[in-house]
């Protein structure tokens, strides 16, 4: 029975490594296609390629992001909001240069991240790839955050405000009730903090008086 369990466990590990290897390979090929496609179009068309990036690469970006949902811990929720909610649902945003810069930045990060994980599945390390994996994100991730917040989100806010898309109107009474409970909750927290500080100060004074009396 023990040998059978060991064989099942070994088969499970082999299947797991094979799945992770193929997953990272597919993601690497997908983001590489996006990166190469956008780079070639940039050299051929120049700034004109900024305005139709969504229509030429969105299908592959959709595929890669849907595949990313399979990750156990998926830190890409912000990406999905940008891709599906802002770029995907707002036609006014699809012709903006922001799409080009966001897609190009994402693919620049992933063409090094997924090969690193792919080689790790088979116990192989390429030092140059490891260095790129852990060095490029230092400038690229803050730049990506800047593009998502200050470019994509801020540009889309007037459109959402005008079209009222995905908006849920709330009655004034409900808003007042929420604010009232929030103020009450913060006051309770403040009172609790003050009580803890007062109790801690009293204990400190008692300890000091005891030590001085000794």
JOURZI-V904147 format. One record per backbone hydrogen bond with DSSP energy under -0.5 kcal/mol. CO is the residue of the C=O (numbers start at 1). NH is the residue of the N-H. If there is no record, write none. Layout:
CO,NH / CO,NH
//
This chain:
1,5 / 2,6 / 3,7 / 4,8 / 5,9 / 6,10 / 7,11 / 8,12 / 9,13 / 10,14 / 11,15 / 12,16 / 13,17 / 14,18 / 15,19 / 16,20 / 17,21 / 18,22 / 19,23 / 20,24 / 21,25 / 22,26 / 23,27 / 24,28 / 25,29 / 26,30 / 27,31 / 28,32 / 29,33 / 30,34 / 31,35 / 32,36 / 33,37 / 34,38 / 35,39 / 36,40 / 37,41 / 38,42 / 39,43 / 40,44 / 41,45 / 41,46 / 42,46 / 45,48 / 46,49 / 47,50 / 48,51 / 49,52 / 50,53 / 52,56 / 53,57 / 54,58 / 57,61 / 58,62 / 59,63 / 60,64 / 61,65 / 62,66 / 63,67 / 64,68 / 65,69 / 66,69 / 67,70 / 68,71 / 72,74 / 73,75 / 76,80 / 77,81 / 78,82 / 79,83 / 80,84 / 80,85 / 81,85 / 81,86 / 82,87 / 83,88 / 86,90 / 89,91 / 90,93 / 90,94 / 91,95 / 93,96 / 94,54 / 96,99 / 96,100 / 97,101 / 98,102 / 99,103 / 100,104 / 101,105 / 102,106 / 103,107 / 104,108 / 105,109 / 106,110 / 107,111 / 109,112 / 109,113 / 110,114 / 112,116 / 113,117 / 114,118 / 115,119 / 116,120 / 117,121 / 118,122 / 119,122 / 119,124 / 120,123 / 125,127 / 126,130 / 127,131 / 128,132 / 129,133 / 130,134 / 131,135 / 132,136 / 135,138 / 135,139 / 136,139 / 136,140 / 137,141 / 138,142 / 139,143 / 140,144 / 141,145 / 142,146 / 143,147 / 144,148 / 145,149 / 146,150 / 146,151 / 147,151 / 147,152 / 148,153 / 149,154 / 151,155 / 152,156 / 153,157 / 154,158 / 156,160 / 157,161 / 158,162 / 159,163 / 160,164 / 164,167 / 171,175 / 172,176 / 173,177 / 174,178 / 175,179 / 176,180 / 177,181 / 178,182 / 179,183 / 180,184 / 181,185 / 182,186 / 183,187 / 184,188 / 185,189 / 186,190 / 187,191 / 188,192 / 189,193 / 190,194 / 191,195 / 192,196 / 193,197 / 194,198 / 195,199 / 196,200 / 197,201 / 198,202 / 199,203 / 200,204 / 201,205 / 202,206 / 203,207 / 204,208 / 205,209 / 206,210 / 207,211 / 208,212 / 209,213 / 210,214
//
